[in-house]
């Protein structure tokens, strides 16, 4: 595993590059590569390495990066979850991966989980060279997520969220440090995720660089983060993994995305919650399905674009 860096909008992003362990998928142009990043406020040391190592063991290079402002990457303000900035970081990481020694630039897969799952779908929709997408428990429609949060927490929650977000906007406009609120919290709290399993679920795999805080201004932008509006342009194979008991990324919204993508979409369902897919007993079957999907669609004979009927 190699520590590498790339530049996104003039700022340094750090990443791990895990070369594929064998040459079975090397057709002379190099090996395929999966570009991976985390979800809302996640860092690369928080549950992603088991997936990355599984891909590398299968002969697929993997690039696992931190968004700007998170983990070991540069960028200020820190802990700013911006879906627009994250998408630009994904695109920069993909461009960097295409130039890695031993990587076939035409066999790049975008991998994302939770908030990052939506990013992977959106970035791939804008990049016709992407060969495949893995979207794990993907947050694909921020507006639907907001409606669900209001139903679970009441209208008072919406007021508290908006007040926190506006206070942070005011701080940004006056050059003060961000107002930070929790990424995960107990039910009813002002947090990005406050389902009953959010705190225990995240702490089960959180790494040493992860911080349970983010700039509150993003609470206003969550309803605008709607990867679902872009997925109709996807032409590459897409694996959508759904946690049937997911209280964060509504399963119904992912099912709608699958219908919009059409024949390019492959759907796998697991009797698991949002955070369960990172740990056993669901980690292994989840990663196994991903490897099977990637090897199927990143081998030389199937890497061509899938046509919709």
N, C-alpha and C positions, 0 to 999 in steps of 0.2 A: 504494500500500500504506500503510495507516494503522496506527499503533501505538495499541492500545486496552487497556483494563483492565476486569476484572470481579471480583466478589467470590465466593469459595467458602468456606463455613464461616467467614466473617469475615476471610479473608485475601485479599490481592491476587494475582490471576493476570494475567500479561501475555499479549498476543496480537497477531497481525497480522490486520487485516481487509483482504481484497482484494476490492473490488467487482467484480461481473460487467461485462465489457467491452462488452456490447451489451444491447439490451432485448428480444431475441427471446423470452426466457422470462418476461418481465414481463407478467402478465395483468391488471394493474391493482392487484393486492394486493402486488406486489413480485416480486423474483427469488427463486429457490431459493438455499439456502446449504448448504455442506458444512462441518461442524465437525470439525477434524482435531487429533490429538495423536499423540505418538510411542509407542514401545514401552518396554521395560525400561530406565529411566534415560536415555531419549533426550530431546533438546531440539529445539525447533522449528527451530533453525538447522542441523539435521543431516539433510539430505536430503529435507525436506518441501516446501520452496519450489518445486521444479520441478513437483510435483504441483499445488500450490495455484495457481501461475500458469497451468498448463494448464486448470484448472477455470475460473479467472477469464476466460481468453481465450475459453472456450466460453459465457460469459454467466452463470456460476454464481458467486455470492458465496462467499467462503471465509474461515473463521475458523480460524487456526492458533495454538494456545496451548501454554504451558508449564505443566506440573503445579506445584502448590505444592511449594516446596523445590528446584526445578530451574530452570536457566537464569536468566531475569530475573524470575521470579515470586518473591513473598515466601514465607514459611513456614519453620518450624524444627521439628525438626532438618533441616538440608540433606541432600540425597541419600537421603531416606527413600522407598523404593519401596514404597508401600502400595496394593495393588489396590483396597481399599475406598475409600481417600482419592482415588485416581485416578478411580474411578467417580463419586464425588461431584463432582469437578472437571469431568468430562465433562458431567454433568447441569447444573451451573451454567453452563458454556460454552454449552450448548444453549439454556438459558433466556435468556442474554444475547443470543445470535444471533437469537432470535425477536423481540427488541426493536430490532434494528438498523434504521436508516433504509434503506428500499428492499428489505427482506427480507420474503418471504412466510412468516409463522410456521408455516404448515401444509406447507411444502415444505423441511423440514430433513433433511439426510442426515448420519448419523454415519459417520466414516471413522477407521479405526484400523489400525495395523500392528504385527505381532508381539504383544507383551503388550497393546498398545493395541487390537489387533484383537479380542481377547477382551473388552476393556472396551466397545468399541463395540457388540458383540453383546449384552452383558449390560444396558447402559444402554437400548438400543433395546427389549429385551424388557420393560423396566419402564416404557417411555414409549410408549403407543400412538399418539402424534401423530407419531413419527418416520416419515418418508416412505420412507427407503431406508437401507441399510447397505452400506459397502464394508469388508470385512475382508481385509487383505492379509497373507499368510503368518502367519495368526493363531495365537497361543498360546491354545488353547481349553480345555486340560485339564492343569492343573499336576501332577496325580497321574501322568498318563501321561508327562509330561516328566521327572518325578523318576525314574520307573522306567527310562526310557531313559538318563538320566544315570548311574544306578547300573550298568546294563549296560555302558556305555561306559567308565566309570572305576573300577568295582569297589566293593566294600563299604567299603573304607578311605576312599573319597571321601565316602561318607555320614557316616562318623564325623567326618571333618574339617569337613564342612559344618555338622553339628549343633553341634560344639564352638565354631566361630566364631559361629554364631547365638546360642547360649546365653551366650557371653561378651558379646555385644552387648546381649542382654536384661538381663544383670546391670548393665551400664553404664547402661542406660536407667533401671533401677529405683533406681540410686544417684545419678542426676542428672549423670552424666558424658557427655561427647561420644560419639557413636556409634563403634563399631568398624567401619571402612570396609574393604571388600574389593572386588576388581575386578569390573566389569560383564562385561568380556571378558578372557579369559586363555588361555594355551596349554592343550592337552589335559592333563587330570589336575589342573589347578590349581583352587583354591577360587575360583570365579568363577560368575556367573550363567550365562554362556555360555562354554563352553570347547571348542567344536568346532574342528577344524583350521582352519576359515576364519574364526573369530570375530574375532581381532585384526585381521587384514588387511582383512576385510570391513567392520568397523565404522569403521576409520580411513579407508576410502575415501570416506566422506561425512560424518564427524563434524565438527560446527561448532565455533566458538571457545568457546561456553559449555558444551560437553559435557565432563564429567569422568568418567574411568574408575574410578568408585568408588560404592559404595552401602552403606547400613547393613545389616550382616550379618543382622540379625533377620528380614529378609524371606525369607531362605532357609527359615525354618520355615513361612512362610505360603504359599509357592509351591504346595504340593500342595492347598491349600484354594481356590486361585483356579481355579474350574472353571465357566467361562462355559457349558460344554456342558450344565450342569444347567438353564439358563434358556432355551435357544434354542427349546424346544418352544412357547414363548409368542409367538414372533415371528410377525407377520402382514404385515410389509412386505417388499418385495423385498430380497434379500440377495445381494451378489456376494462369493463366496469365491474367493480367488486362492491357488493352491497352488504352491509350489516343489517340483518332483518330487525334487530332491536336497537338500531342507531337512533339516539335521541339528539344528535348534533346535525348530521347530514341526512335529511329526510329521505328514506328509501323511495318514496313516491316520486320525488324530484329526479332521482337518478334513473328511475324507470322511464320517465318522460324523456330524458336525454337519450336513453337507448333507442326509443322509438324515433326520435328526430334523426339520430345518426343512421338508423336503418340497418342494412345488411352488413355494414362495417363493424357493428357492435357485437361483442361477446359479453354476456352477463353471467356472473357467478354470485351466488347468494350464500350467506353463512349465518347460522343462528347465533349471532354475536352482536355486541355493542360497538360503539364508535372506536373505543380505545382497545378493544380486545384483539384486534387484528395484528397488533404489534407484539403480542406475547402469546405464549402457549396457553391453551392447546390449539389456538387458531393460527399462530405464526407459521408453523410448518405447512399445513395445507394451503394457506394463503400464498406463501412464497412458492410452493410447488406449482400451483396453478399459474403463477406469473411466469415462472421459468418455462413451463410448457407452452404458454402463449408466445413468449418472446422467441423461443427456438423455432416455433412453427412459422412465425412471420418475419424473422430476421435471417433465415437461411436463404441462400442465393436464389433458389427457385421460387420463393414466395415473397421476395422483398418488393416486387413491383406493386404499384398502387392498386388498391382494390376499387373496382368500379361499382358505383351504385346502379341498381336496375333502372 
